[in-house]
């Protein structure tokens, strides 16, 4: 297995794992999923940043490969998704916890 196919496969698996964790968090199916999602988002941002800096620095000539195009497009989508959806999900979870706390307090729990 060469580095190109390894990076492509690793990127695809990470992308699908993030989609799955976002779904789990959005549906509230797991309390530990946000912790894993935060870690995965952090390391994915780190990988994408280093990849883009290395591949597209101004000191080397670069030919665009399909992997470059896939990572460049998905990094834009990832940044947009991570910025907007993380904020929305965080707000949703905060409001949901407040409603549960209010409900339980009204019932004497």
N, C-alpha and C positions, 0 to 999 in steps of 0.2 A: 504494500500500500504506500503510495507516495504522499507527500505533504499536501498537495493540492486536494486529493480526494479525501484525506483525513480532515482537513479544514472544512471542506464542503459538507461532509457528513456531520461533523461536530456542530457546525453552525445550524444545520437543519434540525438536528435533534434538540439543540438548545432553544431554537425558535419555537418548536412544537411544545416543548416542556413549558415554556413561558406562557403560551396560549392556554395550555391545560391548567396551569396554576392560576392564571387570571380568571378563568372560568370557575375554578373551585372557590377562589376568594369572593368573586362576585355573587355566587350562589350561597355563600356562607356555609359550605359543606365541611370546612376544616378550620380549626383555630390555629393550627401551626403552619398552614399554607402561606400566610403573609410573611412569615419569617423566612421561609425558603424562597419565596418570590423576591423579597428584598435582596437577599444574597445573590440570587441568580441575576437580577437586574444589575446589581453592582458589578459583578464579574463580566457580564455581557457588555456593559458600557466600557469597561476597561479593555476588553479584547477588541471591540470595534474601534475604539479610539486609537489603540496601538496599531491595529491593522491599517487604518486609514492614514495615520501618520507615516508608517513605514512605506506603504505602497505608493502614496501620492505626495511624497515630499518633493520640493522643487529642485533637489540636487541630483535627481536621477530621472532617466527617461523611462516612462512606463507605457506598456501596451495594455489596454483594457482587456481582461479576460472575463469569461462568464461569471467566475467567482467574484471578481471585483465588482461587476455590475450588480450581482445579487446582494453582496454585502453593502454596497453603497445605497441601493434602493431600500433594503431592509433596515439599514441604520437610520435613515430618515424616518421610515415608518415607526421604528422602534422608539426613537426619540419623541416623536409626536404622541405615540401610544403611551409611553411611560410617563410623559408629562401630563397629558390630559386624563387618561384613565386612572392612573395612580391617585390623582387628586380627587376624582369623582368617587372612586372606591373608598378612599380614606374618609371622605365626607359621609358616604353612605354608611360605613361601619360605625363611625362616631355617632351619627343620628340613630342608628339601630340600637347601639348600646345604651344611649340616653333613653330611648323609648322603653327598652326592657327594664332599665333601672327604675324609671318612673312607674311602670306597671307593677313591678315587684314591691316597690315602696308603698304603693296604694293598697296592695293586698296584705301588707304587714310582714313581708319577707325581709 
